[in-house]
C-alpha cells in the first residue's frame, strides 16, 4: 500500500467524512487531516456517487445542530471577557473588559448563526410573519381588473 492521502472512494471513508461534517466541522478542516482525501477528491465524489451526495447533504444539514450547540458554549464561556488592569509597577489596579475577546466571540456566534440558518432554514432561518388586513374578494378583483382594461383601451 502506498502512503499519502486516499484518492479512491470507499463507503467507509465517505461515512467517516460525513460523520465529521455532521459534528460541525468544515470540509476544509476535515481534509486537512493526513488520513483524509483532499477537497478536490471529495467534490469529485459528490458528482460521481449519488449515494455520497445524499449522505453529504444530510451531514451538512445535521451540522447546523452542532453549530447551534457551539453557539451556546461560546455564549456561556466568559473566561476571557475580563483582563487585569495593572499600573506601571505591575500592581493590580482592577479589571477591564477584553474588547478583542468579546468581539471575537460575537463574530463566532454570528457566523455560526448565519451558517445554521442556511443549512437548516426551516429550523434556524428567519421566519417571515406576513399579515393581511382588510378584505379581499374575487368579485372586487374582477371588477378592478375590468375597470383597468376599459381605461387602457383593451
C-alpha positions, 0 to 999 in steps of 0.5 A: 500500500502506498502512503499519502492521502486516499484518492479512491472512494470507499463507503467507509471513508465517505461515512467517516467524512460525513460523520465529521461534517455532521459534528460541525466541522468544515470540509476544509478542516476535515481534509486537512487531516493526513488520513483524509482525501483532499477537497478536490477528491471529495467534490469529485465524489459528490458528482460521481456517487449519488449515494455520497451526495445524499449522505453529504447533504444530510451531514451538512444539514445535521451540522447546523445542530452542532453549530447551534450547540457551539453557539451556546458554549461560546455564549456561556464561556466568559473566561476571557471577557475580563483582563487585569488592569495593572499600573506601571509597577505591575500592581493590580489596579482592577479589571477591564473588559477584553474588547478583542475577546468579546468581539471575537466571540460575537463574530463566532456566534454570528457566523455560526448563526448565519451558517445554521440558518442556511443549512437548516432554514426551516429550523434556524432561518428567519421566519417571515410573519406576513399579515393581511388586513382588510378584505379581499374578494374575487368579485372586487378583483374582477371588477378592478381588473375590468375597470383597468382594461376599459381605461387602457383601451383593451 
